[in-house]
Amino acid sequence: MAYFIFLNNQSGIEASLYKIAENQNDSNSLNINKNFYKIIEDSQNNFDSVKYGTKQVIKYVNDDIIYENASTFFSDKESLENYITYTKDSLRCFLKNNTTNIKYNDLNNYYNQLDSLDLNNITYPLNISLEQYFKDQNQPSFHPLQIP
């Protein structure tokens, strides 16, 4: 089962999604006090839809997650570069402070993958998420909400 971690006591309030975890091990690696969050289990299919940018989480109501269809769009190299910079900044912060975390090696490798990506080899507009782009290239990917 996949896990969606929301800010606690935010039922019915939009933009309360905090993190996502593909499985229990990933959930355990998030470095959070789970007493302060609302954690809702959901399907792998919904997790993949969020990770790869075809759905976005709007809010939760009680124990139900409300989604809407999404479309990811990077109109040009600069917009993709900004997204990568944001993701790398999050990764850099994690890597600096969590050398013993079970996800360290995977996320360090992903950082290097992002760092070496040649944005000039991508055709714009890119009408899929970066995560879907990597999946299509048979490379690993992490949504920014998966970064502990």
Sequence and secondary structure as in RCSB ss.txt:
>XXXX:A:sequence
MAYFIFLNNQSGIEASLYKIAENQNDSNSLNINKNFYKIIEDSQNNFDSVKYGTKQVIKYVNDDIIYENASTFFS
DKESLENYITYTKDSLRCFLKNNTTNIKYNDLNNYYNQLDSLDLNNITYPLNISLEQYFKDQNQPSFHPLQIP
>XXXX:A:secstr
 EEEEEETT TT TT EEEEESSHHHHHTT   GGGEEEEEE HHHHHHHHTTSEEEEEEETTEEEEEE    B 
SHHHHHHHHHHHHHHHHHHHHH TTSTTHHHHHHHHHHHHH  GGGS SSB S HHHHHHHTT     GGG  
